[in-house]
Amino acid sequence: MARAIDWAFKAMEAAIVALLAGMVAMVFGNVVLRYAFNSGIDVSDEFARFFFVWLTFIGAVVTFRENAHLGVETLVRRFGHPGRTVCLVLSDLAIIGCCAVFFAGTLAQHEINATNRASVSGLPMSYVYGIGYFASLGIGLIAATRLLRLATGRLPESEINAFAGEVSGEAAQVKERAE
């Protein structure tokens, strides 16, 4: 199961790369067309914006899984194991609450977005803003799974330390090699 989840996140990372490459190609292509030929492809500007929205929210899910979002690590790092665990629980409960509000808001706006069309492509805006379902469910499930693993005693100390901004020896070596 863990292997399938890892592959799913690798697919998300590949999607992020593809979306970014698509954005660059569309925007650069339009710049060249406008500069050299005094023309452009209108739909490419619109799709570049849509790709940016999707890239941002898919990236948020991937980043949340890796504990790479901004946090108040200077405070959490000062606590011992019990304090870090309490902060992790409170943080994940708040995140699940925000994800529930985000999902409910996306659901409430769905009908409006389904009838509202993009100005150039005519694409229903629910395709663009529907990423809210993916992001809220993805981040919410990651937080809920982490709480469940904590409650059942299957959350390793290294993950609690990663939440506090501490990097394990092996992860630090990988990070140093990457830099």
N, C-alpha and C positions, 0 to 999 in steps of 0.2 A: 504493500500500500504506500509506504513512504517513497518507494522508487517511482510509482505513478505520479505522486504529488510533485516530486522533484522534476519529472519530465514535463508536467503541466506548467510549472514555473519556468522551466527552460523555454517552453513554447511561448509563454507570455513575454519573456525577454526577447525572443526572436521576433515576436509581433511588434514590440517596442522599436527594435532596430528597423524593421520593415516600414513602420509608420514614419519614423524619423527620416529614413532614406526617401520615402515617398514625398514627404514635406520638402526636403531639400531639392529633389528633382523638380517638383512642381513650381516651387518659388524661383529657383535658379533658371529653369526653363522659361518662365514668364518674364524674368528680368532680361534674359537674352532676346526673347522675342520682342519685347517692348523697345529695347535699346537698338537692336539691329534692324528690325523689320516694322517697327511702329505698330505692332499688333500684340495680341496676347490671347490666352485661353482663359476665359472668365471662370469656368468651372474649377480650374486648378487652384485659384485663390480660395474658393469656398471649401474645396476638399482639403486643402492645407490646414485651414482652421479646424475642420472636423477631425482631421488626423491628430492635431495638437490636443484637442479635448480628450480623445481616446488615449493617446500616448500618456497624458498626464494621469488619468485615472487608473490605467493598467499599471503604470509605474508606481502609483501610490500603493497598490496591493502588493506588488513585488517588494517594494521598500519596507512595507510594514512587516512582511514575513522575515526580512533580514534584520529587523530592529534598527533600521537606519534612519528613521524619522527623527526630527528634532525632538529633544527631550530636555528635561531639567536634570541632567546627569550629575552636575556638580552637587546638587542636593541629595539625590538618591545614592550616589557613590559614598556619601558619608555614613549612611546607615549600614548596620550589619544585616545578616541574612533575614531576620524577622522583619525589620523595617523595609527592606527591599521587597520582600514578599507582599507586605501590606500595600506598598506603592504599586506593585504590579497588579494586584487584584483591583485596587481602586481605579487605576488607569484603564485596565481592560473593561471594567464595568462601565466606565464613562464612555469608552470607545464603542462598546456594544449599544449603549443608549443613543449615541450620536448616529451610529449606523442605522438604527431603527428609525430615527427621525428622518435621516437622509432617504432611506428606502420608502417611507411613507410619503415624503414629499415628491419623490420621483413618481410614485404610483398616482398621487393626486394630480400631477401635471401630465401624466401620460396621455390622457384623452385630448388635452389641449395641444400637446406636441404632436400627436398623431394626425390632427387635422391641420396643423400649421406646417407649411411647406417652406423649404429653403428657397431663397429668392432666385438663384440661378439654375440649380440642378432639379428643383422640384421635389427633392427627397423629403419624405416626412421627417420632421425634426425629432420624432421619437427614436429614430435610428441614431441620432447624434446624442441626445440626452438620455437614452436608454442605458448608457454606460453607468449611470447612477445605480441601477440594479446590480450590475456586476461588481462595482466598487464596494457598495454597502454590504452585499452578501459576502464578498471575498474577505474584506477586512473583518467583518463581524464574525465570520466562521473561524478565521485565524485566532481572533481574541478569545472566542468561546472555547475553541479546542485547547488553547493554552491554559485557560482556567480549569478545564476538565482534567488536563494532564497534571496541573498543580494539585487539584483536589484528590486525585488518585495516586499521587506520589510519583508520577512518571515524568515530571519536569526536572531536567538535570540542573544542577547548581550552575553550570556554565551558561545556561540560558537565562537564569536570573541575573547572573553577573553581566551578561551581554545587555540585558535590559537596563542595567545601571551604567552602561557605557564602558565596562571593563572588557578587554579582549583577552581571550585565552592565549597561551603560548603558541599553539599551532596556528590560530587565526592571526596572531600578530606577525608570525613569520610569513604567512601568505600575503598579508597586507604589505609587509616590507618588500617582498618580491614584486608585488604589483606596482609599487612606487618606484 
